[in-house]
Amino acid sequence: MNRVHGGAVVTGGGSGLGRATALVLAESGVDTVVVGRRQAALEETAAAASGPGRIVAVPGDVASARGRAEIVSRALEALGRVGILVNNAGTSRRAPLLAHTRAQWQRVMEVNLTASFFLVQGFLPHMREQGWGRIVNIASVYGSLALNSQLYGRMLAGADEQGPIRQPAYHASKGGLVALTRELAVAVAPWGITVNAVSPGMFLTEQSQGLVDPDTIERLRAMTPVGRLGDPREVGQAVRFLASEEASFITGVDLPVDGGWSCW
């Protein structure tokens, strides 16, 4: 990877797409801080690094203002300079439509959308000072698409008088993240900073394995034009490109990494 002005911060780096992204960046020579609430999982990510970049575990809760302030402070302490921020931390809540509570809605929004903006706000002064920065927000194809009830089968079964099982806050938060990406891209472009989104399609991670049955996995594979699910490293490779000098003229885009899923 070409020259990067400072290290990287990857939220949600203890597993799944965040871990894969951190490992790809470290393999490319970028010192990387991984952030999350589970210390042990972060340490596993750090231990899996094969260099030449190092990975540093920084536990923290992106959903709290105090947690975000500590993340910014500790990341700068560990790296000296931060040139790349990957807002990957995310959560979801599936429940019958009429059973979703305000607290559940707010939790998803806080982690997926609010935290992303305020972490950007926390690191922006340092990126502006050095005249260089790369911000990559991990959105989702479901920022613009709805869940197909027939496709997901048993995963969305159990509808009753409370309505069908859905995840509205997740979709709204990811759509908001794409819109936020465009707004920030325009705002910070004069400071030498780019802001882009990556929207993963169907990936099988530690989190999703416990939620998706084998029949659904096969349907998802068949519905993906390239005929397979994604490898989490492929998200990391997209992030690596958007964080590179070669992508300096790319900002405000939403890059689907979905094997053609969103083309149907």
C-alpha positions in Angstrom: 0.0 0.0 0.0 1.3 3.5 -0.8 2.0 6.2 1.7 -0.6 6.8 4.4 -0.5 9.8 6.7 -0.9 8.1 10.0 -2.4 4.9 11.3 -6.0 3.5 11.0 -8.8 3.1 13.5 -11.4 0.3 12.8 -14.4 0.2 15.1 -16.1 -3.2 15.6 -12.7 -4.7 15.1 -13.1 -7.8 17.3 -14.8 -10.0 14.7 -16.4 -10.2 11.3 -15.8 -7.5 8.7 -14.0 -5.3 11.2 -11.4 -7.9 12.1 -10.9 -8.8 8.4 -10.5 -5.1 7.5 -7.9 -4.5 10.3 -5.9 -7.6 9.2 -5.9 -6.4 5.6 -4.7 -2.9 6.6 -2.0 -4.3 8.9 -0.8 -6.7 6.1 -0.4 -3.6 4.0 1.8 -1.9 6.5 -0.7 0.3 8.3 -0.6 0.4 12.1 -4.2 -0.1 13.1 -6.2 0.4 16.3 -9.2 -2.0 16.7 -12.0 -0.8 18.8 -14.9 -2.7 20.5 -16.4 -3.6 23.8 -14.9 -7.1 24.1 -11.3 -6.9 25.1 -10.7 -10.7 24.5 -12.0 -10.4 20.9 -9.9 -7.4 20.2 -6.8 -9.2 21.5 -7.6 -12.1 19.2 -7.6 -9.7 16.3 -4.3 -8.2 17.4 -2.8 -11.7 17.8 -3.9 -12.7 14.3 -1.9 -9.8 12.6 0.9 -10.9 10.3 2.4 -7.5 9.8 4.2 -5.5 8.8 1.7 -3.2 10.4 0.8 -3.8 14.0 -2.6 -4.0 15.5 -3.4 -2.4 18.9 -6.5 -3.3 20.9 -8.4 -0.3 22.4 -11.6 -1.3 24.2 -14.3 1.3 24.1 -18.1 1.8 23.6 -18.8 3.8 20.5 -22.4 4.4 21.6 -21.4 6.7 24.5 -20.0 10.2 24.3 -17.4 9.4 27.0 -16.5 6.2 25.2 -15.9 8.0 21.9 -13.8 10.7 23.5 -11.6 8.0 25.1 -11.3 6.1 21.8 -10.0 9.2 20.0 -7.6 10.0 22.8 -6.2 6.5 23.1 -6.0 5.9 19.4 -3.9 9.1 19.0 -1.8 8.1 21.9 -1.2 4.6 20.4 -0.6 5.8 16.8 0.7 9.3 17.0 -1.3 10.3 13.9 -4.6 8.9 12.5 -5.1 9.1 8.8 -7.8 6.4 8.3 -11.1 6.0 10.2 -13.3 3.0 9.4 -16.7 3.2 11.0 -17.6 -0.5 11.0 -19.3 -1.0 14.4 -22.9 -2.0 13.9 -25.9 -3.7 15.5 -29.4 -4.7 14.5 -32.7 -5.7 16.1 -35.2 -8.0 14.5 -38.7 -8.1 16.1 -42.4 -8.0 15.0 -43.0 -4.6 13.5 -45.4 -3.3 16.2 -43.2 -4.6 19.0 -40.1 -2.5 18.3 -39.5 -0.1 21.2 -38.0 3.4 21.3 -35.0 2.1 23.3 -34.3 -0.6 20.7 -34.6 1.9 17.9 -32.3 4.4 19.7 -29.7 1.8 20.4 -29.4 0.8 16.8 -29.2 4.4 15.7 -26.6 5.3 18.3 -24.2 2.5 17.3 -24.7 2.6 13.5 -25.2 6.3 12.7 -24.7 8.6 15.6 -21.4 7.1 16.7 -20.1 7.3 13.2 -20.7 11.0 12.9 -19.2 11.9 16.3 -16.2 9.7 15.8 -15.6 11.6 12.5 -16.0 14.8 14.4 -13.5 13.6 17.0 -10.8 12.7 14.5 -11.4 15.5 12.0 -9.3 18.2 13.7 -6.2 15.9 13.5 -6.8 15.0 9.9 -7.4 18.6 8.9 -4.2 19.7 10.6 -2.2 17.2 8.6 -4.1 17.9 5.4 -4.9 14.3 4.7 -7.5 11.8 5.8 -9.6 8.8 4.7 -12.9 8.1 6.2 -14.8 4.9 5.2 -18.2 4.1 6.6 -19.4 0.5 6.4 -23.0 0.8 5.3 -25.1 -2.1 3.8 -27.0 -2.9 0.7 -29.9 -2.8 3.1 -29.4 0.9 3.3 -31.4 1.1 0.1 -33.1 -2.3 -0.1 -35.8 -4.0 2.1 -35.6 -7.6 3.4 -37.3 -10.0 1.1 -39.6 -12.1 3.4 -39.9 -15.0 0.9 -36.1 -15.2 0.5 -35.3 -15.2 4.2 -37.9 -17.8 5.0 -37.7 -19.1 8.6 -35.5 -16.3 9.7 -38.4 -13.9 9.5 -41.1 -16.4 10.5 -43.3 -15.9 13.5 -45.4 -13.0 12.5 -48.6 -12.6 14.6 -50.9 -9.7 15.5 -47.8 -7.7 16.2 -47.0 -7.8 12.5 -44.1 -9.3 10.4 -40.6 -9.6 11.8 -38.5 -6.8 10.4 -35.4 -4.7 11.2 -36.5 -1.1 10.4 -33.9 0.7 12.5 -31.0 -1.1 10.8 -32.2 -0.1 7.3 -32.9 3.5 8.4 -29.5 3.8 10.1 -27.6 2.4 7.1 -29.5 4.6 4.6 -28.7 7.5 6.9 -25.0 6.5 6.9 -24.9 6.7 3.1 -26.5 10.1 3.1 -24.1 11.3 5.9 -21.2 10.0 3.8 -22.1 12.3 0.9 -22.7 15.3 3.2 -19.4 14.9 5.0 -17.5 14.3 1.7 -18.5 17.7 0.4 -17.8 19.4 3.8 -14.3 18.1 4.3 -13.0 17.9 0.7 -11.1 21.3 1.0 -9.1 19.8 3.9 -7.6 16.9 1.8 -10.0 14.4 3.4 -12.2 11.9 1.5 -15.3 10.2 2.8 -16.7 7.1 1.2 -19.1 4.2 2.1 -18.7 0.5 1.5 -22.0 -1.4 1.3 -21.5 -5.1 1.9 -24.0 -7.6 0.5 -24.3 -11.2 1.7 -21.4 -12.2 4.0 -21.3 -15.0 6.5 -19.6 -13.8 9.7 -19.5 -14.9 13.3 -22.5 -12.8 14.0 -24.7 -13.9 11.2 -23.8 -17.6 11.5 -26.1 -17.9 14.5 -29.0 -16.1 12.8 -29.1 -17.7 9.4 -30.1 -21.4 8.8 -28.4 -23.5 6.1 -31.4 -23.3 3.7 -31.4 -19.5 3.9 -27.6 -19.4 3.3 -28.1 -21.5 0.1 -30.9 -19.2 -1.1 -28.7 -16.1 -0.5 -25.9 -17.8 -2.4 -28.2 -18.6 -5.3 -29.6 -15.0 -5.4 -26.1 -13.5 -5.6 -25.2 -13.1 -9.3 -21.5 -14.3 -8.8 -22.9 -17.4 -7.1 -21.3 -17.2 -3.7 -21.3 -15.3 -0.5 -18.6 -12.8 0.2 -15.3 -13.3 2.0 -14.9 -10.7 4.8 -11.5 -9.8 3.5 -13.1 -8.5 0.3 -14.6 -5.7 2.3 -11.2 -5.0 3.8 -9.7 -4.9 0.3 -12.3 -2.3 -0.8 -11.5 -0.2 2.3 -7.8 -0.5 1.6 -8.3 0.9 -1.9 -10.5 3.8 -0.7 -7.9 4.6 1.9 -5.1 4.7 -0.7 -3.5 7.6 -2.6 -4.9 5.9 -5.8 -8.4 6.8 -4.6 -7.7 10.5 -3.9 -10.2 11.6 -6.5 -13.0 9.4 -5.2 -15.2 10.8 -2.5 -18.9 10.7 -1.6 -19.4 7.3 -3.2 -21.3 4.3 -1.9 -19.4 1.2 -3.2 -21.4 -2.0 -3.1 -19.3 -5.0 -2.4 -22.1 -7.5 -3.0 -21.3 -9.8 -5.9 -24.0 -8.1 -7.9 -26.8 -8.5 -5.3 -28.1 -4.9 -5.7 -28.2 -5.3 -9.5 -31.3 -7.4 -9.6 
